[in-house]
Amino acid sequence: VQLQASGGGLVQPGGSLRLSCAASGSIFNINTLGWYRQAPGKQRELVALITSGGSTNYADSVKGRFTISRDNAKNTVSLQMNSLRPEDTAVYYCNAKKPDQNYWGQGTQVTVSS
């Protein structure tokens, strides 16, 4: 599975960004698609994930501000990020999980700063 992420950038606090990730290759049997992030000096953490059935899970820090969505026909997953804060600054990674394997995209930088 190859994952191509896009949509990162620089935004002011309170602004919005939308990340997208397209999956290609051996995409059958993908259970969950999600987004993780890693800030400098910190461990990679879950931001949000969505199952093939549409169930979602969010980190407490982004609940009410971020929305994850999935288009199974297009094999894409998106993350709408609103009310961004400086602490949301990180490299964001797209993730795909199969029962026996985990796949990562290349990461896209999100910087929230005035």
VENKA-V953174 format. One record per pair of residues at least 24 apart in sequence whose C-alpha atoms are under 7 Angstrom apart, sorted by sequence separation. I is the first residue (numbers start at 1). J is the second residue. If there is no record, write none. Layout:
i-><I & I>
j-><J & J>
This chain:
i-><1 & 88 & 1 & 1 & 86 & 85 & 86 & 84 & 33 & 39 & 39 & 23 & 38 & 39 & 22 & 23 & 37 & 38 & 22 & 37 & 38 & 21 & 22 & 37 & 20 & 21 & 36 & 37 & 20 & 21 & 35 & 36 & 20 & 35 & 36 & 19 & 20 & 35 & 18 & 19 & 34 & 35 & 18 & 19 & 34 & 18 & 33 & 34 & 17 & 18 & 33 & 17 & 32 & 33 & 16 & 17 & 32 & 16 & 30 & 31 & 15 & 16 & 30 & 31 & 15 & 16 & 30 & 14 & 15 & 29 & 13 & 14 & 13 & 14 & 13 & 13 & 21 & 5 & 3 & 13 & 5 & 8 & 9 & 10 & 11 & 12 & 13 & 3 & 4 & 5 & 8 & 9 & 10 & 11 & 12 & 13 & 1 & 3 & 4 & 5 & 6 & 8 & 9 & 10 & 11 & 12 & 5>
j-><25 & 112 & 26 & 27 & 112 & 112 & 113 & 112 & 77 & 89 & 90 & 75 & 90 & 91 & 75 & 76 & 90 & 91 & 76 & 91 & 92 & 76 & 77 & 92 & 76 & 77 & 92 & 93 & 77 & 78 & 92 & 93 & 78 & 93 & 94 & 78 & 79 & 94 & 78 & 79 & 94 & 95 & 79 & 80 & 95 & 80 & 95 & 96 & 80 & 81 & 96 & 81 & 96 & 97 & 81 & 82 & 97 & 82 & 96 & 97 & 82 & 83 & 97 & 98 & 83 & 84 & 98 & 83 & 84 & 98 & 83 & 84 & 84 & 85 & 85 & 86 & 94 & 94 & 94 & 112 & 105 & 108 & 109 & 110 & 111 & 112 & 113 & 104 & 105 & 106 & 109 & 110 & 111 & 112 & 113 & 114 & 103 & 105 & 106 & 107 & 108 & 110 & 111 & 112 & 113 & 114 & 108>
